Amino acid sequence: MKKAGKVYLVGAGPGDRELISLKGARLVQAADCIVYDALVNPDILDKASPEAELIFVGKKPHSHTISQESLNQLLISKALEGKQVIRLK
């Protein structure tokens, strides 16, 4: 039986890539999967591992292309695959 991964919720800060927390930056670098939306500065994603799976969920203020329930299921399914998953927002 494969060991379940973990899901971390990481705040991307107010837009400046240098304002993400140190722990958040470390988690981004170590993540197997990063689920992010339009508010995330693309420079933060540049810190991700080249092997990391990046999933854009398209959430913008007042415009959601994926329901919260579907997003939750996505995070859970990736973690059950044994991945370290970051919900970056």
C-alpha positions in Angstrom: 0.0 0.0 0.0 1.4 3.4 -1.0 1.8 5.9 1.7 -0.5 8.9 1.3 1.1 12.3 0.5 0.2 15.6 2.1 -1.6 18.7 1.0 -0.3 22.1 2.0 -2.2 25.4 1.6 0.4 28.1 0.9 -0.2 31.8 0.6 1.6 33.3 -2.4 1.7 36.8 -0.8 0.6 40.1 -2.3 2.2 39.4 -5.7 5.9 40.0 -5.1 7.7 36.7 -5.3 10.1 37.7 -2.5 7.2 38.1 0.0 6.2 34.4 0.1 7.2 32.9 3.5 10.4 30.9 3.8 8.5 27.7 4.5 6.1 28.4 1.6 9.1 28.8 -0.7 10.7 25.5 0.5 7.4 23.7 0.0 7.1 25.0 -3.5 10.6 23.8 -4.3 9.9 20.3 -2.9 6.3 19.8 -4.2 5.4 17.0 -6.6 2.2 18.9 -7.6 1.3 22.6 -7.4 -2.3 23.6 -7.9 -2.5 27.4 -8.5 -4.8 30.1 -9.8 -4.5 33.4 -11.7 -3.5 35.5 -8.7 -0.2 33.7 -8.3 2.9 35.5 -9.5 4.5 33.2 -12.2 7.9 33.9 -10.8 7.0 31.8 -7.8 6.2 28.8 -10.0 9.7 29.2 -11.5 11.0 28.0 -8.2 9.2 24.6 -8.6 11.1 21.5 -9.5 11.1 20.8 -13.2 9.5 17.4 -12.4 6.6 19.1 -10.5 3.1 18.8 -12.0 1.6 22.3 -12.3 -2.1 22.5 -12.5 -3.9 25.8 -13.2 -7.4 25.8 -11.8 -8.4 29.2 -13.3 -9.8 30.7 -10.2 -10.2 34.5 -10.4 -12.2 36.8 -8.2 -15.9 36.3 -9.1 -15.1 33.8 -11.8 -14.4 30.1 -10.9 -13.9 27.6 -13.6 -13.7 24.7 -11.1 -16.0 24.2 -8.2 -14.5 24.1 -4.7 -15.7 20.5 -4.3 -13.9 19.4 -7.5 -10.8 21.3 -6.4 -10.9 19.5 -3.0 -11.2 16.1 -4.8 -8.2 17.0 -7.0 -6.0 17.8 -4.0 -7.1 14.6 -2.2 -6.6 12.4 -5.2 -3.1 13.7 -5.8 -2.2 13.2 -2.1 -3.5 9.6 -2.3 -1.1 9.0 -5.1 1.6 9.7 -2.5 2.4 13.2 -3.8 3.3 16.3 -1.8 0.7 18.7 -3.1 0.7 22.5 -2.7 -2.5 24.6 -3.1 -0.9 27.9 -3.9 -3.1 31.0 -3.7 
